[in-house]
Structure formats: C-alpha cells, structure tokens
Amino acid sequence: MEISGVSAGAYTSAAAAVEDEEKLQKAEDEKAAEESKKTEKQEGDKVELSSSDDDYTEEEVQEKVQNYIQNILYTTNLTEASSAQLQQYLNTFDVAKFIKSYGPFSTTAEISAALYAVTSGMIKRQEDE
C-alpha cells in the first residue's frame, strides 16, 4: 500500500508553505532593519542638534562682557577718554547683536577674542600718549 500521490502532494504544499514563510520572514527582517536605520539616523540628528546646548546664553555672554571690560577699566592705566569710551560701550552694549555678529560662543576664550577685536581700538594707556 503505497500512497504516493497523496504524500507527494502533501510534501510539495508543505515545502511551499515553509518557503513562503521564509520569504515573508526575510521581508519582515529587511523592513525592520530599514526602520532601525531610520530611527538611528533620526536619533543621530537629535544628538547633533543638542550640541548647541553648550553655547552660552545671552545672560552669560552679558556677564562675561561686563567682567572683561570692568577688568580693563580697573587694571589698566587708561586715559580718561579711553575709559569713558569703554564705559559708554558697556552701557550701550547689545548682547543679541554681539552674539549675532561674533557668536555663538561656547567658551570664554571665544568671547574674549571677539571683545578684543571690538575694544582694542578703544584702549589707550596714559603711558602711550
């Protein structure tokens, strides 16, 4: 009693079902891998955007500028005109415009370099005259 027709047909359909299942699983794996790459890229983009958190705020820049100019006013033997010019600059200082022109700043050294560029022409010592 050989049941060759039935067993061959059952075997063929079972093999086809397994093959279809494997194809479906492979397609799902590829789709999951693509989504994972998209998620990683989006997370990577978020990390890049958060790097601006290291920049000084307007209040911090304002404080650094005041300290810088006050230090020059008190530690340098400035002429009266130079001292008045620096004090006027400090009184009319626009932090937003300063950051837009020279910033953003992530270190005090960057702020000092920008301030030096702006104020170097204003600094005249009494010995220089």
Secondary structure in CASP SS format (residue, H / E / C, confidence):
PFRMAT SS
TARGET T0000
AUTHOR 0000-0000-0000
METHOD secondary structure of the structure
MODEL  1
M C 1.00
E C 1.00
I C 1.00
S H 1.00
G H 1.00
V H 1.00
S H 1.00
A H 1.00
G H 1.00
A H 1.00
Y H 1.00
T H 1.00
S H 1.00
A H 1.00
A H 1.00
A H 1.00
A H 1.00
V H 1.00
E H 1.00
D H 1.00
E H 1.00
E H 1.00
K H 1.00
L H 1.00
Q H 1.00
K H 1.00
A H 1.00
E H 1.00
D H 1.00
E H 1.00
K H 1.00
A H 1.00
A H 1.00
E H 1.00
E H 1.00
S H 1.00
K H 1.00
K H 1.00
T H 1.00
E H 1.00
K H 1.00
Q H 1.00
E H 1.00
G H 1.00
D H 1.00
K H 1.00
V H 1.00
E H 1.00
L H 1.00
S H 1.00
S H 1.00
S H 1.00
D H 1.00
D H 1.00
D C 1.00
Y C 1.00
T C 1.00
E H 1.00
E H 1.00
E H 1.00
V H 1.00
Q H 1.00
E H 1.00
K H 1.00
V H 1.00
Q H 1.00
N H 1.00
Y H 1.00
I H 1.00
Q H 1.00
N H 1.00
I H 1.00
L H 1.00
Y H 1.00
T H 1.00
T C 1.00
N C 1.00
L E 1.00
T C 1.00
E H 1.00
A H 1.00
S H 1.00
S H 1.00
A H 1.00
Q H 1.00
L H 1.00
Q H 1.00
Q H 1.00
Y H 1.00
L H 1.00
N H 1.00
T C 1.00
F C 1.00
D C 1.00
V H 1.00
A H 1.00
K H 1.00
F H 1.00
I H 1.00
K H 1.00
S H 1.00
Y H 1.00
G C 1.00
P C 1.00
F C 1.00
S C 1.00
T C 1.00
T H 1.00
A H 1.00
E H 1.00
I H 1.00
S H 1.00
A H 1.00
A H 1.00
L H 1.00
Y H 1.00
A H 1.00
V H 1.00
T H 1.00
S C 1.00
G C 1.00
M C 1.00
I C 1.00
K C 1.00
R E 1.00
Q H 1.00
E H 1.00
D H 1.00
E C 1.00
END
